[in-house]
Amino acid sequence: MKKFILYIIISLSIYLVLLECTTRVLDLSGHTIPEANLNNNRLGRPNSEGIWVKGGMREISSHYKMNPQGFNSLKDYSNIDKNKVSIAIIGDSYVEGFHVDVENSIGRILEAETENSVEVHEYGKSGGNIVDYSQIFDKFIRNRYDYTFILVTNKDITSNEAFFMGKGSTTPKNSVIREIYNRVSFIRYLNINHRLNAKLNKIFSFSGITDRKQKYVTKNDVNVFALKVFNNTCTILCEQEKLDTHLIKSFVQLPCIEIIHQITPYKHGFDSHWNFNGRKNCALTIKNYIEETRITNEARTHNRTGD
């Protein structure tokens, strides 16, 4: 028995050494995105930059860059070009956009599709929910932008506690354990690329089955207080079957538009997040909505004036 245990230990050690060497030589391992406590909000570390990696063989390898406000963007949100239509997009990891190069974000695509007649700022952060979004709107967006689009799901609108806004105290601090984690390639490879920690949590909990499905939501589940923070410059963005828009319209009169995924494939094969096509579909949905809204408003103005 002792020889068998020794054999297992030696075999595992050899495997881990080889895995460490392989992931280092091929640069396969992902890394944790640096975060900071910004005005008591847990956001990206300003001006940090790097390559975000996901997938066992580095299937996704994308450039990210945090702006001074802590969001993944090439733009400084303290400045808005007054000569352009200003647009803010709020959301979670789909808006944050680590799954594509920051140069190909929803905002940059939308600006290109409109021949730079608009300026777009993306307020995206992984794990965000309706409470985070309402606080983002209040602190960064209200009275600054012509349009605000909020990407939400059924799960988002039922949350009652923010995930990162007002959570600056939860920002990871430097420690010996974190330093070891950052330096050992195979640990990061297993945890980030293969989501080992998340998979183990699902195995040892009852949430593994339900997490993959959208929660069935009733009116009693909706965080009405957070929804009512948004004003008439706001529009709800959603994907088919991920949001019951009737729940929102029961409490607030916000337009709800569905993202039309006309360009396919729009997801990464092993990951549900949008690839470049998915982000372009989102950008085109917003572009079409703004154009239709402008035409409708011009027609109403024409009818009122009788010109």
N, C-alpha and C positions, 0 to 999 in steps of 0.2 A: 504493500500500500504506500509506503514511504517513497519507494522508487517511482511509483506512478505519479504521486503528487509532485516529486522533484522533476519528473519528465514534463508534466504540465507546466510547471513554473518556468523551466528552461525554454520550452517551446514557445510559450507566451512572450517571454522576454525577447527571444530572437525575432518573433513576429513584430513586436512593438519597435524594436531597433530598426528593422527593415522598413517598417511603415514610416518611422521618423525620417529615415534617409530618403525614401522615395518621395514623400510629400514635400521635403525640403528641396530636393533636386528638381522636381517637376513644378514646384511652387503651386501645390494643389490646395493648401489650407486657406480657409477664410479667416477673417479676424473680426473681432468685436468693434463695431463703429464707436469711435470716441464720443462720449457724452459729457455734458456740463450742466451745472446748476445756473440757469440764466433767469434772474429775477424770480426765483423759486419755481421755475419750470424745468423739467428734465428734457433737454433738447440736445441736438448735436453740438459738439465742441466747435465754436466758430473758427472758420478758416481751415479746419482739418480736411485732409484730402487723401484719397487712396483708391485702391481697386477692391471692389466688393466681389467675393467669390462664393459660388454655390454650386452644388452638384459633385458627385463622386469623382468626375474627371474634369472639373472646372468648366462645366457646360455653360455656366453664366460667369462672365468676368467683365464687370462694368465699372466705369469711372464715376466716383462720387466726389462732391465738394460741398462743404457746409458754408453757408453764407454767414454774415455777422449776426443774424437773428437765430441761427441754429437749425436752419432748414436746408435740405439738399437742393441747392440751386446755384446757378452761375450769377444770379442777380442779388444786389443789395436792396432789401425791401424798404429801406428808409427813404428811397427816392422813387417817385412815380412820374413818368413822362406825362405831363398835362395835355400834350398834343395828341395823345392816343387814348383809345377806349381802354379803361383799366379793368382787369379781371383778376379775381382771387379764386383759387380752388382749394378747398379744404378736404382732407381725407386721411386715410390711414396709409399702410404700406403701398397701396396701389397708386396713391398720389405722391408719396415720398419718392418712389421710383428707383430704388436700388437695382432693380432687375434689368435696367437698360442704362446706357451712359447718360450722365446728367445733361450732356449736350443734346440728347434726344428725348428729353422729358415732354410731358403733355404740353407744358407751357411753350417750350421752344418750337414744338411741332405746330401748335395753334398760331403762334406768331408768324411762322413761315407760311402757313396756309392762308393767312389774311394779309400777306405782303407787308408784314410788320406795321399794320394799322392798329394793332392792339398791343398792350403790355400785360403779361401774365405773371402772377406770383403764386407759387404752389406752397401751401401750408400743409404738408403731409408729414405724418409721423406714425411709425408702426405701432399697432395696438390702440390707436385712437378710437374714441367713441363720441356719442352726441354731447356728452358733458365737456370733453376736451374741445370739440368743435365750437360749442357755444362760447366758451371762454376765449378761444382764438379769435372768434368774430368780434367779441367785445374789446379785446385788448389790442388787436392788430389791424382789424379790417373796417369796422363800423365808420361810416362817413368818409372813407378814403377811396373806395372802389365803385365803379359803375355797376359791375356785376359780381356776384359771389355765387359759386357753385359748390354744393356740399355733397360729397359722395357718401351715401349711407346704406346700411343693410338693416334687416329686422333686428339683428343682434345689437347693432349700434344704438338704436333708438330706445332700447330697454335698459341701458346702463344708467346707473345712478351715481357713479363715482368716476371721476376723471382718472385716466391712466398715466398721463405725463404732465398735464397742466396743473400747477400748484403742487407738484410732486418732486420738486428739486432736491429735497432731502433724501430721496431714494436713489439719487445718482451714484453709481458705483465709485467707491473710493479706492485709491491705490493701496495695495496690500501685498504681502509676500505671496499669498496664494494666487492673486490675480496676476502678479508678475510672472510666476511660474507658468500659469495658464497661457499668457501671451507669448512666452518664449518656447513652449513645447509644441511643435508643429502637429504631431499625431493626435494630441488631445483636442486641439482646435479643429482638426480635420474630422474627427469622429463627431464632435459636438455641433459644429457649425455646418459643415458640408452634409453630414448625414443626420443631423438633428437627434443625436443619441439621447441627450437629456430629455427632450420632449417625448421621444418614443418610450423611454423608461417610465416617465410620469404617466403616460397613457396605460401602460401595462399594469402599473400598481394603483390605478384609480379606475373609477367607473365612467370617466368622461371621454374615453377613447372613441366610443361609438357616436355619442351625441355631438361631439365637437365638430364633426365633419358635416353635419346637417344644420341648416338654418333653423333656429328655434321657432316653434309655433308661437305667435304673438297675438295677444288680444289687446283691446283698448286699455285695459287696466294695467298692462305692462309698460305702456309708453311713457317716457319721461317728458311730459307735457311742458314742464317748467323750462327745460333746456330748449325745446323746440320753439317756444315763444320768444326766445332771445333774438331770433332772426327776423329781419324786416323785409320790406317789399323789394329790396335789391337782390334777394336771395332766391336761388333755384335749387331744388333737390335733384341730384344725379343718382341713377340707380341702374342695376343690371336686372334683366328678367329673372324672376323667381327669387331674387335676393331681398326684395323689399315689397311689402304690401302697402302701396301708396295710399290706399283708402284709410289706413290707420293715421297717416299724417294729415290728410285732408279732413279728418274728423275734428281736428283741433286747430289747425292753422291753414290759412289760405296761401300756401306756397306752391308755385308751379313745380310739377314733378316730371322729369323727362328721362326716358330710357335710353341708355347707350346702345346704339345700333352697331353691332359688330359685322360690318359689311366686308371687311378685309380679313381673310383667314389664312393660316391659323393665327389666333390672337392670344394664345397662351403658350408658355413654355411647357413642353411635353411632360416633364416630371414635376412641374410646379404650376399651381393654379394662377399665379400672377401674370399680368399682361406682358407680352413681349412688345417689340416696337409697333407691330400691327395693332395690338390692343390699345396702345396709347394714342395711336393715330385715329383709331375709331372714336375714342373718347374726345379727342380734340375736334374732330369733324362734327360730332354731335353737338358740342358747344357752339362751334362756328355756325352751324345751320340754325340753331335755336336763336342766336343773337341776330342773325340776318332776318329770320322770320319775324322776330319781335320788332325789329326796326321797321320793317315794311308795314306791319300791322299798326304801329304807332303813327307812322307817316300817313297812313290811310285815314286813321281816326282824326288826325289833325286837319287833314284836307277836308273831311266831311264836316268838321265843326266850323271851319272858316268859310267853306263854300267856294274856295279858290279853284 
